[in-house]
Amino acid sequence: MLSWISKRAMSELRKNELLSSYEAVKATVDSYVKGCGRNDVSLLPVSKLKPASDIQLLYDHGLRSFGENYVQELISKAEILPKDIRWHFIGGLQTNKCKDLAKVENLYAVETIDSLKKAKKLNEARAKLHPQANKILCNVQINTSEEAQKSGLSDEKEIFEVVQFMLSDEATNIELGGLMTIGSWDVSHSETEENHDFAVLCQWKKKIDDKFSTDLKLSMGMSSDFKQAINQGTSQVRIGTDIFGTRPSRAEASI
Ligand SMILES: *Cc1c(COP(=O)(O)O)cnc(C)c1O
């Protein structure tokens, strides 16, 4: 058993560590953003598999948006953490989990919509469960690396269908925010100036903006490749490891 004093001391240590890595990442992101003459890139801390106490520390530091990957983990954290957190779901989404996700009243964004069916399910569930809440901001996830194991759409017809639905009057409780991609590990760890997968996402943005008169935002860039993502025009980078440190396995993680 830890004594009361050492628990406090541990928490103070964690606070110092977490805030300093967050501030370092924020400064790096800001300098890249400035370096390419922009001012409109947001930093989403990805807190998956990290304890709610970490999120609370960053919340107390003024942060309000966090990214999570697992539906049940997001639900559990949302229950115990402040209600003005803007949760972003960024994990693989199953159709039968759309309803559970829609229950979280302060769910702000779902960044991984990769089928018309899921878009419809999420909209329908939100309309039923929280008709007065904010419309959930949705990104269409694109598989830019054409890897079979990656989720996301790459077929033009399907992509246009989802976009069309999100822009239609039928989408009463969700709205289109933009496009999201992860990209391949190999590409993100190569030293090239330009990331091929991010370039593909930019091409999709152009195609969709031209066809639907939208101005879609892009969500791309993680700890290993956020510099390229900023250079290539992202609106948001999603960063976990560089802020929170390495993650425990799912079996070892506790909320
Ligand atoms: C885990 C995850 C991140 C954060 O990745 P890091 O490499 O830890 O920064 C970003 N986006 C998605 C979709 C993720 O699953």
The ligand as an SDF file (V2000), in Angstrom:
LIG
                    3D

 15 15  0  0  0  0  0  0  0  0999 V2000
   -3.1340    5.7650  -31.4190 C   0  0  0  0  0  0  0  0  0  0  0  0
   -3.5240    6.6730  -32.5050 C   0  0  0  0  0  0  0  0  0  0  0  0
   -2.9240    7.9370  -32.6580 C   0  0  0  0  0  0  0  0  0  0  0  0
   -1.7670    8.3940  -31.8010 C   0  0  0  0  0  0  0  0  0  0  0  0
   -0.6330    7.6850  -32.1700 O   0  0  0  0  0  0  0  0  0  0  0  0
    0.8180    8.0080  -31.5600 P   0  0  0  0  0  0  0  0  0  0  0  0
    1.7480    7.3900  -32.5250 O   0  0  0  0  0  0  0  0  0  0  0  0
    0.8580    7.4050  -30.2120 O   0  0  0  0  0  0  0  0  0  0  0  0
    0.9570    9.4990  -31.5350 O   0  0  0  0  0  0  0  0  0  0  0  0
   -3.3930    8.7550  -33.6550 C   0  0  0  0  0  0  0  0  0  0  0  0
   -4.3950    8.3810  -34.4790 N   0  0  0  0  0  0  0  0  0  0  0  0
   -4.9810    7.1820  -34.3750 C   0  0  0  0  0  0  0  0  0  0  0  0
   -6.0740    6.8230  -35.3090 C   0  0  0  0  0  0  0  0  0  0  0  0
   -4.5650    6.2940  -33.3920 C   0  0  0  0  0  0  0  0  0  0  0  0
   -5.1500    5.0880  -33.3090 O   0  0  0  0  0  0  0  0  0  0  0  0
  1  2  1  0
  2  3  1  0
  2 14  2  0
  3  4  1  0
  3 10  2  0
  4  5  1  0
  5  6  1  0
  6  7  2  0
  6  8  1  0
  6  9  1  0
 10 11  1  0
 11 12  2  0
 12 13  1  0
 12 14  1  0
 14 15  1  0
M  END
$$$$
